[in-house]
Amino acid sequence: MMVTMSALKEKLEADLTVAMKARDQVRTRTLRMALTAVTNEEKAGKQVRRLEDDEIVKVLTREAKKRREAAEAFAGAGRSEQAQAERDEHAVLEGYLPAQLSDAELAEIVRKAIEETGADGPRAIGQVMKVVNPQVAGRAEGGRVAAEVKRLLS
């Protein structure tokens, strides 16, 4: 039985080879880290499994968030060189992620979900989030989505 690789993982590996040949250190380092995170996720749990593209996007989104938060922390601590390195890695990862939703697009999706669920008031946040999350997966961060749902339900 031959296990085929997901298209996104193949692209990451091909791009890593190109980056290594071009001696692009930032891209090489970032893609190695991303592929390691994907492999770790595949091996997590009781059984080794192959991740689908949408699951790989989730892993890459998580890694991009780590880079962004680290860049903010380094910048806040006055360590601009490390902050820039994290921002560079974040930029590489963003190239593999779906385009992020604008605030207006996110607000429209949340508005439709509120109408659809008939949600009313802050106690219905969970109900609305269940409808919104699958629609925005990988295109908007959870905290941003939750803030918008809260804003529109208040």
Secondary structure as the mmCIF struct_conf table of DSSP 4:
data_model
#
loop_
_struct_conf.conf_type_id
_struct_conf.id
_struct_conf.beg_label_comp_id
_struct_conf.beg_label_asym_id
_struct_conf.beg_label_seq_id
_struct_conf.end_label_comp_id
_struct_conf.end_label_asym_id
_struct_conf.end_label_seq_id
HELX_LH_PP_P HELX_LH_PP_P1 MET A 2 SER A 6
HELX_RH_AL_P HELX_RH_AL_P1 ALA A 7 LYS A 21
TURN_TY1_P TURN_TY1_P1 ALA A 22 ARG A 23
HELX_RH_AL_P HELX_RH_AL_P2 GLN A 25 LYS A 43
BEND BEND1 GLY A 45 GLN A 47
HELX_LH_PP_P HELX_LH_PP_P2 ARG A 50 GLU A 52
HELX_RH_AL_P HELX_RH_AL_P3 ASP A 53 GLY A 76
TURN_TY1_P TURN_TY1_P2 ALA A 77 GLY A 78
HELX_RH_AL_P HELX_RH_AL_P4 SER A 80 GLU A 94
TURN_TY1_P TURN_TY1_P3 GLY A 95 TYR A 96
BEND BEND2 LEU A 97 LEU A 97
HELX_LH_PP_P HELX_LH_PP_P3 PRO A 98 SER A 102
HELX_RH_AL_P HELX_RH_AL_P5 ASP A 103 THR A 117
TURN_TY1_P TURN_TY1_P4 GLY A 118 GLY A 118
BEND BEND3 GLY A 121 GLY A 121
HELX_RH_3T_P HELX_RH_3T_P1 PRO A 122 ALA A 124
HELX_RH_AL_P HELX_RH_AL_P6 ILE A 125 VAL A 136
TURN_TY1_P TURN_TY1_P5 ALA A 137 ARG A 139
BEND BEND4 ALA A 140 ALA A 140
HELX_RH_AL_P HELX_RH_AL_P7 GLY A 142 LEU A 153
#
